[in-house]
Amino acid sequence: VIMSLAMWKWTCLVSHLLLSTTVSPLGRQQPPHPKRPFITFTGEQAEGNFNHLVVDERTGHIYLGAVNRIYKLSSDLKVLVTHETGPDDDNPKCYPPRIVQTCNEPLTLTNNINKMLLIDYKENRLIACGSLYQGICKLLRLDDLFKLGEPFHKKEHYLSGVNESGSVFGVIVSYSNMDDKLFIATAVDGKPEYFPTISSRKLTKNSEADGMFAYVFHDEFVASMIKIPSDTFTIIPDFDIYYIYGFSSGNFVYFLTLQPEMISPPGSTTKEQVYTSKLVRLCKEDTAFNSYVEVPIGCEKNGVEYRLLQAAYLSKAGAILARSLGVGPEDDILFTVFSKGQKRKMKSLDESALCIFVLKKINDRIKDRLQSCYRGEGTLDLAWLKVKDIPCSSALLTIDDNFCGLDMNAPLGVSSMVRGLPIFTEDGDRMTSVIAYVYKNHSLAFVGTKSGKLKK
């Protein structure tokens, strides 16, 4: 969850309610005492904005990524351990960073903004990636935040030069008999030659191994990555892909994105820049990224378009919602928050909508698109990656639900938007975050708002 200081308070509350609700001997959950006060936590220093939060599902311990700090908290928000990550002398123009080789740029004392925080359950460690030194990561022991490793000497160790929190999203794919994978998606801030926008990396058992964060596959022609072509920046100079959320389900890894594109408004001869929300899907086992597919997503209610993705969360349908949607109770449901319109990424309008998507229906749309493209119909429809239209090529093969692409007709874009089901709108206090879970067959959603309020 990415949040402002105001948003942090409601997230702490939700975390605490979910973690500390008691269970009676009969299995009935007892509600918290109605007069119980909010439990809050305040950081140690003025610059210490909170950036990311993860909860250990086994212990209830909370790990909080902040500016220059990583905190480990108990479920009632008592500080257990603190790990310092900055500040240090740096300059964002130093590539490689000055800790690798001498840099001629002037160095200044620079804060380390936490950009990604992940629990690696298999190896009992925390992956904490910051903004210093082109985005290197620390691997910290969960128990005491002892530094197990901090790979920094190879270009694969620099994940992103962007300094903003919320610019990087990671998804761990775990295996029982081999090293795990880490799918990394990041804004590149005009430096596509340095950073792939999406890639899969090795998570080695040894935190100090030379191969930590190396690409899963890399040779002269093919690699487990996608880079934004430099030609794209001649069309949209400030082009970037902003990753809002990521998760894995079945055989796939998904990222939800916001990205600019140029469109021609009806009746106009000139193009204007808007933002489009898209779901990106990749096969977990695809080392060449031939399975890359993008699908535009959005929401509409009473003729109002909600197209600027703010937040998302994957949950199960639950029996009651499942019946109304015509799916199974264990089917994956994507809860999403969109703000109104398409034009104002940085200053979103306050009108917003909570919408749900059935993941299976998105996958069915992707399968239909793959099947039509392999019949030779249409073009690849991925303007930012191919710049010009490339026709689909015909091939005789069966495309099932788990098709992972070939070195043709890839990467692929779906042109028609998948619309979510709007279930709640807010016109004055923009919704900015969401979590959801199933309780006694009901789907419950919590949304946080711009002013720091919590809605259940």
Salt bridges, closest charged atoms under 4 A:
GLU44 OE1 - ARG69 NE 3.36
ASP56 OD1 - ARG58 NE 3.15
ASP76 OD2 - LYS78 NZ 3.85
GLU84 OE1 - ARG69 NH1 3.84
ASP88 OD1 - ARG98 NH2 3.05
ASP120 OD2 - ARG125 NE 2.80
GLU123 OE1 - LYS205 NZ 3.55
ASP144 OD2 - ARG141 NH2 2.80
GLU150 OE1 - LYS147 NZ 3.04
ASP180 OD1 - LYS122 NZ 3.14
ASP189 OD2 - LYS191 NZ 3.65
ASP210 OD1 - HIS153 NE2 2.90
ASP210 OD2 - LYS154 NZ 3.51
GLU272 OE1 - LYS343 NZ 3.57
GLU285 OE1 - LYS181 NZ 3.43
GLU294 OE1 - LYS278 NZ 3.17
GLU300 OE1 - ARG419 NH1 3.18
GLU305 OE2 - ARG419 NH2 3.41
ASP332 OD1 - LYS316 NZ 2.80
ASP350 OD1 - ARG430 NH1 3.70
ASP350 OD1 - LYS450 NZ 3.16
GLU351 OE2 - LYS340 NZ 3.86
ASP364 OD2 - LYS360 NZ 3.24
GLU377 OE2 - ARG375 NE 3.00
ASP381 OD2 - ARG369 NH2 3.40
ASP401 OD1 - LYS367 NZ 2.75
GLU426 OE1 - LYS455 NZ 3.30
